């Protein structure tokens, strides 16, 4: 468990999916064959949002902690994914590094959480080198630069980060799955530590691409992060009404509790085709 003696804010960014044509891309980044890829319209909008995030973080009174909570790249599955900028993982990771570096430089310390195996690789091989190049803190137990989960202790108030969560496609059942994730994490600490369990005050999850937040009577906040990937062909086929939330989270420690503050960007409005009747 990592103990932070100071009490900085924490910036949480997840589900960047760099390499997808529906995710941010550094315009003009080289691709295979000696060419370069010019961003499409959705990517240009996402990059403007990304630049706004970097500017907001740069204006914070003190450098924050940065947690990258999984799925930093899209992964190489060209046989099943027809929306890739490049199928080469080295190019995806290089572009992700270019995208993330300005943000990382503004933060005091970086932790990288492993995402789903489809995107980050079965052993996080897709992002381990990326995390090392960005200067992520090594896990003292595994010596890896990525980890499945992370406990952070801010002056006795503990936060747990992990990418995966209990997923539901129904918006009105989101609070129930959040409560479950929070209580399960709390129960795990109680079973391990007994009466001397750490003071778990926040549980942060990702994966669903939608921001949500729930509070319990025990002062425990459970929240899921927004993402940086707009609707893909896969989502349009399975969940056509499920729109991603674009943005990031800021965790602000106060004297009484931890405040999980979302920074969300309004989605571009869909085109409404008007039928003209003669």
VOPAGU-2260 file (C-alpha; in pm, 1 decimal, decimal comma):
REM VOPAGU-2260
SITE   aa  ch    i         X         Y         Z
SITE  UNK   A    0       0,0       0,0       0,0
SITE  UNK   A    1     147,2     335,1    -109,6
SITE  UNK   A    2     139,9     609,2     152,2
SITE  UNK   A    3     135,5     965,7      19,2
SITE  UNK   A    4     248,8    1201,3     295,2
SITE  UNK   A    5     129,9    1511,2     106,2
SITE  UNK   A    6    -231,2    1553,4       1,3
SITE  UNK   A    7    -230,6    1641,0    -369,3
SITE  UNK   A    8    -523,1    1593,7    -602,3
SITE  UNK   A    9    -535,4    1280,2    -814,7
SITE  UNK   A   10    -607,1    1291,6   -1188,1
SITE  UNK   A   11    -757,5     969,5   -1325,3
SITE  UNK   A   12    -755,6     904,4   -1700,4
SITE  UNK   A   13    -872,9     579,2   -1852,8
SITE  UNK   A   14    -982,4     404,4   -2171,6
SITE  UNK   A   15    -776,4     617,5   -2410,3
SITE  UNK   A   16    -778,1     340,0   -2676,4
SITE  UNK   A   17    -508,2     508,9   -2881,4
SITE  UNK   A   18    -496,7     335,2   -3218,9
SITE  UNK   A   19    -873,7     335,8   -3269,1
SITE  UNK   A   20   -1011,0     573,2   -3532,6
SITE  UNK   A   21   -1266,3     677,3   -3269,0
SITE  UNK   A   22   -1005,7     774,6   -3007,5
SITE  UNK   A   23    -749,0    1057,1   -2974,1
SITE  UNK   A   24    -449,6    1045,3   -3205,2
SITE  UNK   A   25    -150,6    1284,2   -3231,7
SITE  UNK   A   26    -213,2    1431,1   -3576,3
SITE  UNK   A   27      49,6    1337,6   -3832,0
SITE  UNK   A   28     203,0    1057,4   -3625,9
SITE  UNK   A   29     403,4     815,1   -3845,8
SITE  UNK   A   30     248,7     484,8   -3947,0
SITE  UNK   A   31     391,0     180,1   -4125,4
SITE  UNK   A   32     518,0     225,4   -4479,0
SITE  UNK   A   33     680,9     560,4   -4414,5
SITE  UNK   A   34     358,8     761,1   -4416,0
SITE  UNK   A   35     166,7     949,5   -4152,5
SITE  UNK   A   36    -192,5     943,5   -4037,6
SITE  UNK   A   37    -401,2    1258,2   -4037,7
SITE  UNK   A   38    -671,0    1266,6   -3772,0
SITE  UNK   A   39   -1033,2    1233,7   -3876,3
SITE  UNK   A   40   -1313,5    1464,2   -3757,4
SITE  UNK   A   41   -1402,8    1270,7   -3436,4
SITE  UNK   A   42   -1033,4    1245,5   -3344,9
SITE  UNK   A   43    -981,5    1618,2   -3392,1
SITE  UNK   A   44   -1270,0    1689,0   -3155,8
SITE  UNK   A   45   -1134,0    1441,5   -2899,9
SITE  UNK   A   46    -787,9    1597,6   -2925,6
SITE  UNK   A   47    -933,9    1942,0   -2851,6
SITE  UNK   A   48   -1093,7    1795,5   -2539,1
SITE  UNK   A   49    -763,5    1627,6   -2450,8
SITE  UNK   A   50    -575,2    1955,9   -2489,2
SITE  UNK   A   51    -830,3    2123,7   -2261,5
SITE  UNK   A   52    -765,1    1856,1   -1997,7
SITE  UNK   A   53    -389,5    1914,7   -2018,2
SITE  UNK   A   54    -442,4    2289,8   -1984,9
SITE  UNK   A   55    -670,1    2239,8   -1683,3
SITE  UNK   A   56    -416,4    2015,3   -1511,1
SITE  UNK   A   57    -139,3    2266,6   -1582,9
SITE  UNK   A   58    -338,1    2531,6   -1394,9
SITE  UNK   A   59    -372,4    2322,7   -1077,5
SITE  UNK   A   60    -208,0    2484,2    -773,5
SITE  UNK   A   61      17,3    2180,7    -715,3
SITE  UNK   A   62     126,1    1893,6    -940,0
SITE  UNK   A   63    -123,9    1609,3    -899,9
SITE  UNK   A   64     -79,4    1233,8    -889,0
SITE  UNK   A   65    -167,9    1073,5   -1222,3
SITE  UNK   A   66    -336,7     733,4   -1244,3
SITE  UNK   A   67    -383,7     582,8   -1590,6
SITE  UNK   A   68    -656,7     328,7   -1525,1
SITE  UNK   A   69    -626,7      88,2   -1816,4
SITE  UNK   A   70    -691,2      39,7   -2189,5
SITE  UNK   A   71    -438,3     297,2   -2304,8
SITE  UNK   A   72    -417,7     144,9   -2654,1
SITE  UNK   A   73    -672,5     -26,1   -2875,7
SITE  UNK   A   74    -465,5    -337,7   -2939,6
SITE  UNK   A   75    -387,1    -531,7   -3255,0
SITE  UNK   A   76    -685,6    -738,1   -3367,6
SITE  UNK   A   77    -720,1    -638,0   -3731,5
SITE  UNK   A   78    -901,9    -962,9   -3809,4
SITE  UNK   A   79   -1191,6    -850,1   -3589,3
SITE  UNK   A   80   -1142,8    -473,5   -3556,8
SITE  UNK   A   81   -1190,4    -275,8   -3878,0
SITE  UNK   A   82   -1142,5      63,7   -3714,0
SITE  UNK   A   83    -768,6      75,4   -3647,2
SITE  UNK   A   84    -531,7     355,5   -3737,9
SITE  UNK   A   85    -256,4      93,8   -3740,2
SITE  UNK   A   86    -243,7    -273,3   -3653,2
SITE  UNK   A   87     114,0    -243,2   -3524,0
SITE  UNK   A   88     127,6    -222,2   -3146,9
SITE  UNK   A   89     459,4     -37,5   -3152,5
SITE  UNK   A   90     295,4     242,5   -3351,2
SITE  UNK   A   91      -7,6     254,0   -3122,8
SITE  UNK   A   92     214,7     268,9   -2814,4
SITE  UNK   A   93     436,6     534,4   -2971,6
SITE  UNK   A   94     133,9     749,4   -3049,0
SITE  UNK   A   95      -2,4     694,0   -2697,1
SITE  UNK   A   96     332,7     803,4   -2555,8
SITE  UNK   A   97     325,7    1124,1   -2760,9
SITE  UNK   A   98     -29,2    1190,6   -2646,6
SITE  UNK   A   99      34,5    1119,8   -2277,8
SITE  UNK   A  100     378,7    1276,9   -2230,6
SITE  UNK   A  101     261,0    1640,1   -2191,4
SITE  UNK   A  102      13,3    1529,1   -1923,8
SITE  UNK   A  103     265,5    1309,9   -1741,9
SITE  UNK   A  104     515,5    1598,7   -1725,8
SITE  UNK   A  105     263,5    1805,5   -1529,5
SITE  UNK   A  106     220,2    1540,8   -1259,1
SITE  UNK   A  107     438,3    1450,7    -962,3
SITE  UNK   A  108     407,3    1073,8    -995,2
SITE  UNK   A  109     249,4     824,0   -1236,1
SITE  UNK   A  110      82,4     488,0   -1175,0
SITE  UNK   A  111     -36,5     269,3   -1461,9
SITE  UNK   A  112    -315,5      14,6   -1413,2
SITE  UNK   A  113    -359,9    -277,5   -1652,2
SITE  UNK   A  114    -674,4    -282,5   -1860,1
SITE  UNK   A  115    -855,0    -563,1   -2038,7
SITE  UNK   A  116    -648,3    -831,0   -2209,7
SITE  UNK   A  117    -810,7    -756,8   -2547,4
SITE  UNK   A  118    -658,0    -407,4   -2549,3
SITE  UNK   A  119    -352,5    -407,1   -2321,0
SITE  UNK   A  120    -246,6    -767,7   -2385,7
SITE  UNK   A  121    -287,0   -1082,3   -2177,6
SITE  UNK   A  122      17,9    -994,7   -1967,3
SITE  UNK   A  123       1,8    -618,4   -2031,3
SITE  UNK   A  124     280,4    -667,0   -2284,2
SITE  UNK   A  125     122,9    -397,0   -2500,2
SITE  UNK   A  126     170,2    -124,1   -2241,5
SITE  UNK   A  127     450,6    -238,2   -2009,3
SITE  UNK   A  128     720,8     -70,1   -2218,8
SITE  UNK   A  129     497,5     234,9   -2262,5
SITE  UNK   A  130     452,9     266,4   -1886,0
SITE  UNK   A  131     828,6     238,3   -1832,2
SITE  UNK   A  132     901,5     503,3   -2096,5
SITE  UNK   A  133     657,0     741,0   -1926,8
SITE  UNK   A  134     828,1     694,3   -1590,0
SITE  UNK   A  135     556,7     497,3   -1409,6
SITE  UNK   A  136     628,2     378,0   -1055,5
SITE  UNK   A  137     728,0      12,8   -1041,3
SITE  UNK   A  138     524,1    -234,9    -842,3
SITE  UNK   A  139     763,1    -334,4    -558,2
SITE  UNK   A  140     632,6    -692,4    -556,0
SITE  UNK   A  141     648,0    -769,2    -929,0
SITE  UNK   A  142     897,5    -504,9   -1048,2
SITE  UNK   A  143     656,6    -436,4   -1335,1
SITE  UNK   A  144     562,8     -83,4   -1439,7
SITE  UNK   A  145     195,7    -181,9   -1466,3
SITE  UNK   A  146     -28,9    -342,3   -1205,5
SITE  UNK   A  147    -377,2    -493,7   -1181,6
SITE  UNK   A  148    -479,2    -277,8    -888,2
SITE  UNK   A  149    -349,7      -1,1    -664,4
SITE  UNK   A  150    -420,1     116,4    -308,9
SITE  UNK   A  151    -321,4     477,7    -240,6
SITE  UNK   A  152    -316,6     614,9     113,3
SITE  UNK   A  153    -364,0     991,5     138,4
SITE  UNK   A  154    -317,1    1076,5     503,1
SITE  UNK   A  155    -513,0     775,9     627,4
SITE  UNK   A  156    -780,8     787,1     359,2
SITE  UNK   A  157    -742,1     497,8     117,9
SITE  UNK   A  158    -843,5     478,5    -248,5
SITE  UNK   A  159    -846,5     159,8    -454,6
SITE  UNK   A  160    -801,6     170,3    -832,3
SITE  UNK   A  161    -869,2    -110,3   -1077,8
SITE  UNK   A  162    -982,9    -113,2   -1438,8
SITE  UNK   A  163   -1251,6    -380,6   -1440,9
SITE  UNK   A  164   -1590,9    -342,7   -1278,7
SITE  UNK   A  165   -1935,1    -500,8   -1262,5
SITE  UNK   A  166   -2081,5    -392,3   -1595,8
SITE  UNK   A  167   -2445,8    -327,8   -1670,9
SITE  UNK   A  168   -2592,1    -195,3   -1995,3
SITE  UNK   A  169   -2891,8     -42,9   -1813,6
SITE  UNK   A  170   -2826,5     311,9   -1686,0
SITE  UNK   A  171   -3078,9     285,6   -1401,8
SITE  UNK   A  172   -2896,8     -15,2   -1252,1
SITE  UNK   A  173   -2555,8     156,1   -1247,0
SITE  UNK   A  174   -2579,5     256,2    -876,6
SITE  UNK   A  175   -2647,9    -105,5    -773,4
SITE  UNK   A  176   -2335,4    -237,6    -947,8
SITE  UNK   A  177   -2128,7      47,7    -803,3
SITE  UNK   A  178   -2247,5     -24,9    -449,0
SITE  UNK   A  179   -2159,2    -390,0    -500,4
SITE  UNK   A  180   -1806,7    -311,3    -621,4
SITE  UNK   A  181   -1747,0     -75,5    -331,2
SITE  UNK   A  182   -1876,4    -313,4     -64,7
SITE  UNK   A  183   -1681,5    -607,3    -207,1
SITE  UNK   A  184   -1358,8    -406,0    -195,0
SITE  UNK   A  185   -1434,0    -294,0     159,0
SITE  UNK   A  186   -1513,5    -650,4     266,6
SITE  UNK   A  187   -1183,3    -771,8     120,8
SITE  UNK   A  188    -990,2    -528,5     340,1
SITE  UNK   A  189   -1193,5    -622,6     647,5
SITE  UNK   A  190   -1130,2    -992,5     587,7
SITE  UNK   A  191    -757,8    -929,8     542,6
SITE  UNK   A  192    -692,6    -675,6     818,9
SITE  UNK   A  193    -975,2    -746,2    1062,1
SITE  UNK   A  194   -1041,8    -465,0    1306,7
SITE  UNK   A  195    -738,2    -270,9    1184,2
SITE  UNK   A  196    -858,3    -241,4     824,9
SITE  UNK   A  197    -745,9      67,8     631,3
SITE  UNK   A  198    -997,1     350,8     600,8
SITE  UNK   A  199   -1123,5     285,1     248,1
SITE  UNK   A  200   -1301,6     600,3     127,9
SITE  UNK   A  201   -1304,7     566,0    -250,4
SITE  UNK   A  202   -1313,9     288,9    -509,4
SITE  UNK   A  203   -1239,7     387,2    -869,1
SITE  UNK   A  204   -1327,8     167,0   -1164,2
SITE  UNK   A  205   -1331,6     206,5   -1545,0
SITE  UNK   A  206   -1406,6     -20,0   -1843,9
SITE  UNK   A  207   -1770,4      78,7   -1905,3
SITE  UNK   A  208   -1680,2     412,2   -2074,8
SITE  UNK   A  209   -1946,6     590,8   -1871,3
SITE  UNK   A  210   -1910,1     808,8   -1562,5
SITE  UNK   A  211   -2121,9     720,8   -1262,1
SITE  UNK   A  212   -2088,0     765,4    -887,5
SITE  UNK   A  213   -2250,1     619,3    -576,5
SITE  UNK   A  214   -2214,4     694,3    -203,5
SITE  UNK   A  215   -2272,0     468,4      93,8
SITE  UNK   A  216   -2356,2     548,6     454,9
SITE  UNK   A  217   -1999,4     454,6     554,6
SITE  UNK   A  218   -1852,5     754,5     370,0
SITE  UNK   A  219   -1741,3     529,6      82,4
SITE  UNK   A  220   -1756,8     670,8    -270,9
SITE  UNK   A  221   -1748,2     436,6    -569,1
SITE  UNK   A  222   -1707,7     591,8    -913,1
SITE  UNK   A  223   -1640,4     486,5   -1270,0
SITE  UNK   A  224   -1435,8     696,5   -1506,5
SITE  UNK   A  225   -1545,4     841,1   -1838,2
SITE  UNK   A  226   -1343,9     739,6   -2143,5
SITE  UNK   A  227   -1175,6     886,0   -2451,3
SITE  UNK   A  228   -1331,9     664,8   -2718,5
SITE  UNK   A  229   -1648,6     752,0   -2907,1
SITE  UNK   A  230   -1893,5     489,5   -3030,7
SITE  UNK   A  231   -1726,4     211,8   -3227,8
SITE  UNK   A  232   -1879,4     -40,0   -3466,1
SITE  UNK   A  233   -1878,9    -298,6   -3186,2
SITE  UNK   A  234   -2074,2     -72,2   -2949,7
SITE  UNK   A  235   -2312,8      40,1   -3224,9
SITE  UNK   A  236   -2395,6    -324,1   -3293,2
SITE  UNK   A  237   -2441,9    -438,3   -2932,6
SITE  UNK   A  238   -2543,5    -122,9   -2740,4
SITE  UNK   A  239   -2665,6     137,4   -2995,2
SITE  UNK   A  240   -2823,0     354,3   -2723,0
SITE  UNK   A  241   -2513,3     349,8   -2500,5
SITE  UNK   A  242   -2315,7     669,1   -2556,9
SITE  UNK   A  243   -1969,2     700,4   -2409,0
SITE  UNK   A  244   -1887,9     977,2   -2164,4
SITE  UNK   A  245   -1574,2    1167,8   -2260,3
SITE  UNK   A  246   -1348,1    1317,4   -1994,1
SITE  UNK   A  247   -1156,4    1243,4   -1673,6
SITE  UNK   A  248   -1185,3    1239,7   -1295,4
SITE  UNK   A  249   -1021,3    1454,3   -1030,9
SITE  UNK   A  250   -1007,8    1329,5    -672,8
SITE  UNK   A  251    -977,2    1620,2    -430,5
SITE  UNK   A  252    -889,3    1550,3     -64,4
SITE  UNK   A  253   -1063,6    1781,4     183,1
SITE  UNK   A  254   -1052,4    1787,3     562,1
SITE  UNK   A  255   -1367,0    1576,4     592,6
SITE  UNK   A  256   -1371,6    1347,8     286,4
SITE  UNK   A  257   -1252,1    1274,7     -64,3
SITE  UNK   A  258   -1444,9    1450,3    -340,8
SITE  UNK   A  259   -1457,6    1272,6    -677,2
SITE  UNK   A  260   -1515,8    1544,7    -933,8
SITE  UNK   A  261   -1594,7    1455,6   -1298,1
SITE  UNK   A  262   -1468,0    1665,7   -1587,1
SITE  UNK   A  263   -1700,0    1578,3   -1875,8
SITE  UNK   A  264   -1717,7    1715,8   -2228,4
SITE  UNK   A  265   -2059,4    1747,4   -2398,1
SITE  UNK   A  266   -2081,2    1500,8   -2683,8
SITE  UNK   A  267   -2119,2    1629,3   -3038,8
SITE  UNK   A  268   -2485,8    1634,3   -3128,7
SITE  UNK   A  269   -2595,3    1365,6   -3377,1
SITE  UNK   A  270   -2720,4    1477,4   -3714,4
SITE  UNK   A  271   -3099,7    1474,5   -3738,4
SITE  UNK   A  272   -3211,8    1405,6   -4093,2
SITE  UNK   A  273   -3527,7    1601,8   -4169,9
SITE  UNK   A  274   -3765,7    1442,8   -4412,6
SITE  UNK   A  275   -3901,9    1691,0   -4664,3
SITE  UNK   A  276   -4254,7    1617,1   -4773,9
SITE  UNK   A  277   -4350,8    1757,7   -5109,8
